[in-house]
């Protein structure tokens, strides 16, 4: 092990604050993904309750999710030499970077993030004139690609943090299912009243 790796190992042995912060961002992004997916699988309830509002909310959640996931693929250091807590940061600095699986998973995650980056740079963070005028659809990904990304991220975090680590199930930290239940009850009540 190199002297630099030993120094970093000592840093992480004393405090895992960087890892804790990074995991918190990953958890938040994952919960947003699950909430958006679950909420909008009940589109019929949402369309009956407030279709315009929920379409806007869907767009906001998707944009937020893309921005959060793209942060994970940021370089370890920006042009001004500021460090970013990202997959590349941990691939560069964490002792697990000697592990071939850790590196492979990190590179797979970065590859997925790179697929979303054009949407971040040309639509979400800026309004690129050419993209806006041509109506290009940037950053599109399949459900399978998203599921693979989350699986890779979970395994990466297990190697980074602890072998039993898992991303939260949104039901453990979200009351979104309560919202769906209330919308369903309201719609049922309105249907009975109309009859």
C-alpha positions as CSV (number, residue, x, y, z in Angstrom):
1,X,0.0,0.0,0.0
2,X,1.3,3.4,-1.0
3,X,2.1,6.1,1.6
4,X,-0.8,8.2,0.2
5,X,-3.2,5.3,0.6
6,X,-2.0,4.8,4.2
7,X,-2.6,8.5,4.9
8,X,-6.1,8.3,3.5
9,X,-6.8,5.1,5.4
10,X,-5.9,6.9,8.6
11,X,-8.1,9.8,7.6
12,X,-11.1,7.5,7.1
13,X,-10.3,5.5,10.2
14,X,-10.6,8.6,12.3
15,X,-13.8,9.9,10.7
16,X,-16.0,8.8,7.9
17,X,-17.7,12.2,7.5
18,X,-17.1,12.4,3.7
19,X,-18.5,8.9,3.3
20,X,-21.5,9.8,5.5
21,X,-22.2,12.9,3.5
22,X,-21.9,11.0,0.2
23,X,-24.1,8.2,1.4
24,X,-26.7,10.7,2.5
25,X,-26.8,12.2,-1.0
26,X,-27.0,8.8,-2.6
27,X,-29.9,7.8,-0.2
28,X,-31.8,11.0,-1.0
29,X,-31.4,10.5,-4.8
30,X,-32.6,6.9,-4.4
31,X,-35.6,7.8,-2.3
32,X,-36.5,10.5,-4.9
33,X,-36.3,7.9,-7.6
34,X,-38.6,5.4,-5.8
35,X,-41.1,8.1,-4.8
36,X,-41.3,9.4,-8.3
37,X,-41.7,5.9,-9.7
38,X,-44.3,4.8,-7.2
39,X,-46.3,8.1,-7.2
40,X,-46.6,8.3,-10.9
41,X,-47.5,4.6,-11.3
42,X,-50.8,5.8,-9.9
43,X,-51.3,8.4,-12.6
44,X,-55.1,7.8,-12.7
45,X,-55.4,9.1,-9.1
46,X,-53.2,12.0,-9.8
47,X,-55.0,13.0,-13.0
48,X,-58.3,12.9,-11.2
49,X,-57.0,15.0,-8.3
50,X,-54.9,17.7,-9.9
51,X,-53.5,16.8,-13.3
52,X,-51.6,20.0,-14.1
53,X,-50.0,20.2,-10.7
54,X,-48.9,16.5,-10.7
55,X,-47.4,16.8,-14.3
56,X,-45.4,19.8,-13.1
57,X,-44.3,17.9,-9.9
58,X,-43.3,14.9,-12.1
59,X,-41.0,17.2,-14.2
60,X,-39.5,18.7,-11.0
61,X,-38.8,15.3,-9.5
62,X,-37.2,14.0,-12.7
63,X,-35.0,17.2,-13.1
64,X,-34.0,17.0,-9.4
65,X,-33.1,13.3,-9.7
66,X,-31.0,13.9,-12.8
67,X,-29.1,16.7,-11.1
68,X,-28.5,14.6,-8.0
69,X,-27.3,11.6,-10.0
70,X,-25.1,13.7,-12.2
71,X,-23.3,15.0,-9.0
72,X,-22.2,11.5,-8.3
73,X,-20.4,11.4,-11.6
74,X,-18.6,14.7,-11.2
75,X,-14.8,14.8,-11.3
76,X,-12.9,14.4,-8.1
77,X,-11.7,18.0,-8.4
78,X,-13.0,20.9,-10.4
79,X,-11.0,23.4,-12.5
80,X,-10.5,25.6,-9.4
81,X,-9.1,22.6,-7.5
82,X,-12.2,22.3,-5.2
83,X,-12.8,18.7,-4.3
84,X,-16.2,17.1,-5.1
85,X,-17.5,14.2,-3.1
86,X,-18.2,11.9,-6.1
87,X,-17.5,8.4,-7.3
88,X,-14.3,9.7,-8.9
89,X,-13.2,11.2,-5.6
90,X,-13.5,7.9,-3.8
91,X,-12.0,6.0,-6.8
92,X,-9.0,8.3,-6.4
93,X,-8.7,8.6,-2.7
94,X,-10.3,5.6,-0.9
95,X,-8.2,2.5,0.1
96,X,-10.8,0.3,-1.7
97,X,-9.7,1.8,-5.0
98,X,-7.1,-1.1,-5.1
99,X,-10.1,-3.4,-5.4
100,X,-10.9,-4.3,-9.1
101,X,-14.7,-4.7,-8.3
102,X,-14.8,-1.3,-6.6
103,X,-13.1,0.3,-9.6
104,X,-15.4,-1.5,-12.1
105,X,-18.5,-0.5,-10.3
106,X,-17.3,3.1,-10.0
107,X,-16.6,3.2,-13.7
108,X,-20.1,1.8,-14.5
109,X,-21.7,4.4,-12.4
110,X,-19.7,7.2,-14.0
111,X,-20.7,5.9,-17.4
112,X,-24.4,6.1,-16.5
113,X,-23.9,9.6,-15.1
114,X,-22.2,10.6,-18.3
115,X,-25.3,9.5,-20.2
116,X,-27.3,12.0,-18.2
117,X,-24.8,14.9,-18.3
118,X,-25.9,16.4,-21.6
119,X,-29.4,16.9,-20.1
120,X,-27.8,18.5,-17.0
121,X,-25.5,20.8,-19.0
122,X,-27.8,21.8,-21.9
123,X,-31.3,21.7,-20.4
124,X,-31.3,21.7,-16.6
125,X,-28.4,23.9,-15.6
126,X,-28.5,26.1,-18.7
127,X,-30.8,26.7,-21.6
128,X,-28.6,25.8,-24.5
129,X,-30.0,27.7,-27.4
130,X,-29.4,25.0,-30.1
131,X,-30.8,22.2,-27.9
132,X,-33.9,24.3,-27.0
133,X,-34.5,25.2,-30.6
134,X,-34.1,21.7,-31.9
135,X,-36.0,20.1,-29.1
136,X,-33.4,17.4,-28.5
137,X,-34.2,14.7,-26.0
138,X,-31.1,14.4,-23.9
139,X,-30.2,12.0,-21.1
140,X,-32.9,9.4,-21.9
141,X,-32.4,6.1,-20.1
142,X,-34.4,2.9,-19.8
143,X,-35.9,1.5,-16.7
144,X,-33.3,-1.3,-16.9
145,X,-30.4,1.1,-17.1
146,X,-31.7,2.9,-14.0
147,X,-32.1,-0.4,-12.1
148,X,-28.6,-1.4,-13.1
149,X,-27.3,2.0,-11.9
150,X,-28.9,1.6,-8.5
151,X,-27.6,-1.9,-8.1
152,X,-24.1,-0.8,-9.0
153,X,-24.4,2.1,-6.6
154,X,-25.5,-0.1,-3.8
155,X,-22.6,-2.5,-4.4
156,X,-20.1,0.4,-4.6
157,X,-21.4,1.8,-1.3
158,X,-21.1,-1.6,0.3
159,X,-17.4,-1.7,-0.6
160,X,-16.9,1.9,0.4
161,X,-18.7,1.7,3.7
162,X,-19.9,-1.6,5.0
163,X,-20.8,-5.0,3.4
164,X,-24.3,-5.0,4.8
165,X,-25.2,-1.5,3.7
166,X,-28.3,-1.1,1.6
167,X,-30.1,1.9,0.1
168,X,-33.2,2.7,2.0
169,X,-36.5,1.4,0.9
170,X,-38.5,4.6,0.4
171,X,-41.3,3.2,2.5
172,X,-39.0,3.3,5.5
173,X,-38.5,7.1,5.3
174,X,-41.4,8.4,3.1
175,X,-45.0,9.1,3.6
176,X,-45.7,9.2,-0.1
177,X,-47.8,6.0,0.0
178,X,-50.0,7.8,2.5
179,X,-50.6,10.5,-0.1
180,X,-51.6,7.9,-2.7
181,X,-54.0,6.3,-0.2
182,X,-55.6,9.6,0.7
183,X,-56.0,10.5,-3.0
184,X,-57.6,7.1,-3.6
185,X,-60.0,7.6,-0.7
186,X,-60.9,11.1,-1.9
187,X,-61.6,9.9,-5.4
188,X,-63.7,7.0,-4.1
189,X,-65.7,9.4,-1.9
190,X,-66.3,11.7,-4.9
191,X,-67.4,8.9,-7.1
192,X,-69.9,7.7,-4.5
193,X,-71.2,11.2,-4.0
194,X,-71.6,11.7,-7.8
195,X,-73.8,8.5,-7.9
